[in-house]
Amino acid sequence: MPKRKSKKTPGSPRALLVLAVLALIAFAGGEAWRLMDSDVWRLKLARYLGFGDPARITMTLSHEARRGLTTYGVQADSIHELAPLPAPGGAGSSLVRWRVGLEPGQSPLQANYAVSHFIEDAGGAVLSGREAVGSHGEAVVTMRIGLPGRPTHELTLVRAARGGADAARTTGRLALVLFGLGDDPAPAAEALELRVPFAVAIAPGAPASGALFRAARDAGREIVLHLPLEPVNYPQVNPGPGTVLVTMRPAEITGLTHRYLDQAGTVAAVANYMGSLATQDMSVMSAVYRELKRRHLPFIHVTPAAGAVCRPLAAQMGILYAEPDAIIDAETRGRDTRALDRRWTEVLNAARGRDGTVVWLRASPLVRGWLPRATAAKRIQGVDLVPLSSLLRRPAEL
């Protein structure tokens, strides 16, 4: 008697697997459709593929710009829409124009930074920005946002002077440089995403250096190349792999500096990482400076040694030379923030009324949690946090 063939029921494993796959495909398709129907997705398509509804793009960017201003604490009734301007390039398009009034304790540059964060996260771009002092002493930052080659908005951020032009000059400008991110690469990305304006000093040559440079660029941070130079008592005191040594030939030093700068990409300046011996060596620093001169880059000398040749040699070779006004290091390693708060208060008091103060701050775990509170508008009243490059004068010819 022939065997009967078994019938596969809908409840068989194969049928259940097919149903599960179909359900997964349907779910993924629904999620993809939902994503493609979102404003942020439309904005990214417009940016990278060049198509999209201009009115919808403008509306999305308006929404993100308002989110940034609201997050920074700007009141809705302080945002005033002005008559539109013809957009560059014509074609009948126009720029949405806002005038944003800021309170006395708010910084136009920090408001700029908050708007930039939301615009760039959504897929838009900050196309330009400039800082100025108005005719009545008010601090003014004008920024244009949109898509690359397609500006949609012009925002003018205005903070009235306290008592006129003389009072406006009492507002100090301070640039922060965070260093030491390479000491603990794992949480470095978290530090880079803090909504606080600062530059980062990153040393090349270490295994994590390339990833740190990329992360800093992706986060829109200004970068200082923290060039490792030979210290006294090397190698017991050691900046790490790739250190520039006094025994190297000048051509080798220039070439190494060249490679490190290529790895870093666009940088605001070059600073010494250690180097108490190398910075006293005329031959070493001449070789380093040759590459800086070729690229029109400033040199920031951190904790100069007594016999350092960097300042006079910079004057001789036409290199812009600077030193930090304050370095906050030991206070960042404590169990709590009391010493850090005291030191920060001293720095802020000294910075008020000064045209420019550069502060180096170690990016310890304590600092990463403390920094947003320390840079809140009420805490730093009388001080604007500004980009490092705005305090580093660049001669037209070097």
C-alpha positions in Angstrom: 0.0 0.0 0.0 1.6 3.3 -1.1 2.5 5.8 1.6 0.3 8.9 1.7 2.1 12.2 1.2 1.8 14.4 4.3 0.1 17.7 3.7 1.9 20.9 4.9 -0.4 22.8 7.1 -0.3 26.5 7.6 1.2 25.9 11.0 4.2 24.1 9.7 7.6 25.7 10.4 8.3 26.6 6.8 5.0 28.4 6.5 5.5 30.3 9.8 9.0 31.4 8.6 7.5 32.7 5.3 4.9 34.6 7.2 7.5 36.1 9.6 9.7 37.2 6.7 6.7 38.8 5.0 5.7 40.6 8.2 9.3 41.8 8.6 9.4 43.1 5.0 6.1 44.9 5.5 7.3 46.5 8.8 10.6 47.6 7.2 8.7 49.0 4.2 6.4 51.0 6.5 9.3 52.3 8.6 11.2 53.3 5.4 8.1 55.1 4.0 7.6 56.9 7.4 11.3 58.0 7.4 11.2 59.1 3.7 8.0 61.1 4.5 9.8 63.0 7.3 11.0 66.6 7.0 14.5 65.7 8.0 14.7 63.0 5.3 13.4 65.4 2.7 16.0 67.9 3.8 18.8 65.3 3.4 17.5 64.3 -0.1 17.5 68.0 -1.1 21.0 68.5 0.2 22.6 65.4 -1.4 20.5 64.7 -4.4 19.4 68.3 -5.3 15.6 67.9 -5.4 12.8 68.8 -3.0 10.0 71.3 -2.5 11.8 74.7 -1.7 8.9 75.9 0.4 9.0 72.7 2.5 12.8 73.0 2.9 12.5 76.6 4.1 9.8 75.7 6.5 11.8 72.8 8.0 14.9 75.0 8.4 12.7 77.7 10.1 11.5 75.0 12.5 15.0 73.8 13.4 16.4 77.4 13.8 13.5 78.2 16.2 14.3 74.9 18.1 17.9 76.0 18.5 17.0 79.5 19.7 14.4 78.1 22.1 16.9 75.6 23.5 19.3 78.4 24.2 16.6 80.3 26.1 15.5 82.9 23.5 11.8 83.9 24.0 9.5 83.5 21.0 8.5 87.2 21.0 12.1 88.1 20.7 12.2 86.7 17.1 11.1 89.2 14.6 10.6 88.5 10.9 11.7 91.2 8.6 11.1 91.9 4.9 12.7 89.1 2.8 15.9 89.7 0.7 16.5 88.4 -2.8 18.6 85.3 -2.5 22.0 85.2 -4.1 21.7 83.6 -7.5 18.3 85.0 -8.2 15.7 82.7 -9.8 13.0 84.5 -7.9 13.9 83.1 -4.6 14.3 85.1 -1.4 15.9 84.9 2.0 13.8 84.7 5.2 15.1 87.3 7.5 14.9 87.3 11.3 16.2 89.8 13.9 16.6 88.0 17.2 16.9 90.1 20.3 19.0 88.5 23.1 19.0 89.3 26.8 22.0 91.1 28.4 23.4 87.8 29.8 23.1 85.9 26.6 25.9 85.5 24.0 25.2 86.0 20.3 27.9 83.4 19.5 26.5 80.8 21.8 23.0 81.4 20.3 24.7 81.0 16.9 26.2 77.7 18.1 22.8 76.4 19.3 21.1 77.2 16.0 24.0 75.6 14.1 23.7 72.4 16.1 20.0 71.9 15.2 20.4 73.0 11.6 23.3 70.6 10.9 21.7 67.7 12.7 18.7 68.1 10.4 20.9 68.0 7.3 21.1 71.8 6.7 24.2 73.9 6.7 25.5 77.1 8.2 26.8 78.9 5.1 28.4 82.0 6.7 28.6 83.9 10.0 30.2 87.2 11.0 30.6 89.1 14.3 30.4 92.9 14.6 29.7 95.7 16.9 26.7 97.8 16.0 26.5 101.6 15.8 25.2 101.8 19.3 27.7 99.4 20.8 25.4 96.3 20.5 27.0 92.9 19.8 25.8 91.5 16.5 26.2 88.1 14.8 24.8 87.6 11.3 24.5 84.1 10.0 23.1 82.6 6.8 21.7 79.1 6.8 20.2 76.8 4.2 21.7 74.1 1.9 25.1 74.2 0.3 24.8 76.9 -2.5 21.2 77.5 -1.5 20.8 80.0 1.3 17.3 80.2 2.8 17.6 82.3 5.9 19.5 85.3 7.3 19.5 85.6 11.1 20.8 88.6 12.9 21.4 88.0 16.6 21.6 91.2 18.6 22.4 91.8 22.2 22.1 95.4 23.2 25.0 97.1 24.9 24.8 97.6 28.6 24.7 101.4 28.9 26.1 102.0 25.4 29.3 101.5 23.5 31.5 101.9 26.5 29.7 99.2 28.4 29.9 96.9 25.4 33.6 97.0 25.6 33.5 95.6 29.1 32.2 92.2 27.8 35.3 90.0 27.6 35.9 87.4 24.9 37.1 83.9 26.0 38.1 81.0 23.8 38.2 77.5 25.4 40.6 74.8 24.2 39.9 71.3 25.6 43.0 69.0 25.7 43.6 65.5 27.0 40.8 63.8 25.0 43.3 61.1 23.8 43.9 60.1 27.5 40.5 58.3 27.4 39.3 57.9 23.7 36.1 56.0 24.5 34.1 58.9 25.9 35.7 61.5 23.6 32.7 61.6 21.3 30.5 62.4 24.2 32.7 65.4 25.1 32.7 66.6 21.5 28.9 66.7 21.4 28.6 69.0 24.4 26.7 72.1 23.4 29.4 74.5 24.4 31.8 76.4 22.0 35.3 75.1 22.4 38.3 74.0 20.3 40.1 70.7 20.9 43.8 70.0 21.0 44.6 66.5 19.7 48.0 64.9 19.5 48.9 62.9 16.4 50.8 59.7 16.1 48.7 57.6 18.6 46.5 54.7 17.5 43.3 56.7 18.4 44.5 60.0 16.8 42.9 59.5 13.3 39.5 58.7 14.8 39.7 61.7 17.2 40.6 64.0 14.3 37.6 62.7 12.3 35.2 62.9 15.3 36.3 66.5 16.0 35.8 67.5 12.3 32.4 65.8 12.3 31.4 67.7 15.4 32.4 71.0 13.8 35.1 71.7 16.3 38.2 73.9 15.7 41.3 71.7 16.0 44.7 72.5 17.5 47.4 70.1 16.4 49.1 69.2 19.7 52.5 68.4 18.3 54.5 66.0 20.6 57.9 67.4 21.2 60.8 65.9 23.2 60.8 66.9 26.9 63.6 66.9 29.3 64.2 63.4 30.8 62.8 61.7 27.7 61.8 58.8 27.5 61.0 58.6 31.2 58.8 61.6 30.5 57.2 60.7 27.1 54.5 62.5 25.0 53.8 59.2 23.3 54.5 57.7 19.8 55.7 59.9 17.0 57.5 62.4 19.2 59.7 65.0 17.5 63.2 64.4 18.8 66.1 66.8 19.0 68.3 64.0 17.3 66.2 64.1 14.1 67.4 65.9 11.0 65.6 69.2 10.2 64.2 67.8 7.0 62.8 64.8 8.9 61.2 67.2 11.5 59.6 69.3 8.8 58.3 66.2 7.0 56.8 64.8 10.2 55.1 68.0 11.0 53.8 68.1 7.4 52.3 64.5 7.8 50.7 65.3 11.1 49.0 68.4 9.7 47.7 66.4 6.7 46.3 63.9 9.1 44.6 66.6 11.2 43.0 68.4 8.3 42.1 72.0 8.7 43.5 73.3 12.0 43.3 76.7 13.8 46.8 76.5 15.2 49.7 74.2 16.3 50.7 73.9 19.9 53.5 72.0 21.7 52.7 68.9 23.6 55.4 68.8 26.3 58.6 69.7 24.6 60.6 71.3 27.4 63.8 70.2 25.6 62.8 70.6 22.0 61.5 74.1 22.4 64.9 75.2 23.6 66.5 73.8 20.4 66.8 76.4 17.6 67.3 73.8 14.9 64.2 71.8 15.9 61.8 74.8 16.2 63.1 76.3 12.9 62.2 73.0 11.2 58.7 73.0 12.8 58.2 76.7 12.0 59.1 76.2 8.3 56.0 74.1 7.8 53.8 76.5 9.9 55.0 79.4 7.7 54.2 77.5 4.6 50.6 76.9 5.8 50.2 80.4 7.5 49.5 78.7 10.9 50.0 80.3 14.4 52.0 78.6 17.1 50.6 78.4 20.7 53.3 77.8 23.3 51.9 76.0 26.3 53.9 76.3 29.5 57.1 77.7 28.0 60.4 76.5 29.5 62.8 79.1 30.8 65.3 78.7 27.9 62.7 78.3 25.1 63.5 80.0 21.8 60.0 79.9 20.4 59.0 83.5 20.9 62.1 85.3 19.5 62.4 82.7 16.7 58.7 83.3 15.7 59.3 87.0 15.5 62.4 86.4 13.3 60.6 84.0 11.0 57.3 85.8 10.8 55.2 83.2 12.7 52.2 84.3 14.8 53.0 83.4 18.4 50.7 83.1 21.3 50.5 81.7 24.8 47.4 80.6 26.8 46.2 83.1 29.4 45.3 80.3 31.7 45.6 76.5 32.0 43.2 74.6 34.1 44.6 71.1 34.8 45.2 70.0 38.4 41.7 71.2 39.4 40.1 68.9 36.8 41.4 65.8 38.5 39.7 66.2 41.9 36.9 64.2 43.5 34.4 67.1 43.2 34.1 70.5 41.4 34.9 72.8 44.3 38.5 73.6 43.3 37.5 73.7 39.6 34.7 76.2 40.4 37.0 78.4 42.3 39.6 78.4 39.5 36.9 79.0 36.9 35.6 82.0 38.8 39.1 83.5 38.9 39.4 83.0 35.1 36.0 84.6 34.4 36.8 87.6 36.6 40.1 88.1 34.8 38.5 87.7 31.4 35.7 90.3 32.0 36.6 93.5 30.2 39.5 91.9 28.3 39.4 91.7 24.5 40.6 88.2 24.4 41.4 85.3 26.8 42.5 81.9 25.8 42.0 79.1 28.4 43.2 75.5 28.1 41.1 73.0 30.0 41.8 69.3 30.5 38.8 67.2 29.3 38.7 65.0 32.4 35.5 63.0 33.3 34.8 65.6 35.9 35.0 68.4 33.4 32.7 66.7 30.9 29.8 66.8 33.4 30.7 70.2 34.8 31.3 72.2 31.6 27.6 72.8 30.5 26.8 74.3 33.9 30.0 76.3 34.1 29.3 78.0 30.7 25.6 78.7 31.3 24.7 82.3 30.5 24.1 83.4 34.1 27.4 81.9 35.2 29.6 83.6 32.6 27.7 86.9 32.5 30.0 89.6 31.1 32.0 87.0 29.0 31.3 85.8 25.5 32.6 82.3 24.5 34.1 82.8 21.1 36.0 80.6 18.5 39.7 80.3 19.1 40.4 81.5 15.6 38.7 84.8 16.3 41.4 85.6 18.9 44.3 84.5 16.8 45.3 87.3 14.5 46.4 86.1 11.1 48.7 88.5 9.2 47.9 88.9 5.6 51.5 88.0 4.7 53.8 85.9 6.8 
